[in-house]
Amino acid sequence: MLRWLGLTLVVLLVLQIAVVLSGADWAEASFQQLLIERLVSQAPMGFVGLLLMLIGSRLDHPVADRLPIRWVVCVLSALLAIAMIAVVPMAISGNQSLAGQADQTLQQRRSQLEMARQQGKNPDNVKMLGEQLAQAGQLPADATDDDKAKAAREFIDGQLQQMNDQIQQAERQRNLAMNQRRFGGTVSAVVLAIAFVLLAFAAVL
C-alpha cells in the first residue's frame, strides 16, 4: 500500500512538471521563474512519494537487497536531484535580474524625489504654488503673501513626505520579494537537491 501511495505522489509531481514544460519557452524569464517555483513547491511531494516507496519496499522485503523498485527510487531521486541543481543557476540569475530592475526603479524614484526637493526650494515655485492654492479656495480670501508661502511649503513638505514614504514602502517590498526568492527558491532548491541525493544513496545502500 505504501508503495502505491508513494507512486501516486510521484506521478502527480510528474504531471505538475509536464504541464509547465508543455508551454516551454526557455528564453522567457517568466517561464524560468514559473518552472523554478513549480519544481521547488512540488518536489517535496515527490520526495515523500519516493520515501514511501522505499519504506514500503523495506517493510515488505526487509532482507532482500537492491530490488527493482529500489533502483527506481534511486534513479528518480537522482534525476530530481539533478533537476534541483540545474535550477539553482537559473534562480540566482533571476534574482540578480529582479534586483537590478528593482534597484533601477528605486533610483529613478529617488531622483524624482530629489528633483522635487530642489524645485520646492525655489522661491518662485513656492510663490506660484501659494497663488494656485489661494485661487483654488484653499486659503482665506485675505491671506497674505506670507500665509500663501507658508501654505505652499506645508503642501510641498506633505508631498515630499508622501513620496519618501512610497519609496520606503517600495524598498521593503523589494527586500521581501528578494528574500522570498532567495530562501523560497534558491536555498530550498539546494536543500532539496541534498535530500534527493541522500534518498538515492539510501535506496541502494
QUIGIVEN-V633383 format. One record per helix or strand of 3 or more residues. SS is the DSSP state (H for helix, E for strand). FROM is the first residue (numbers start at 1). TO is the last residue. Records with the same first field share a line. If there is no record, write none. Layout:
BEGIN
SS=FROM-TO, FROM-TO
END
This chain:
BEGIN
H=2-21, 29-60, 68-120, 123-135, 145-204
END
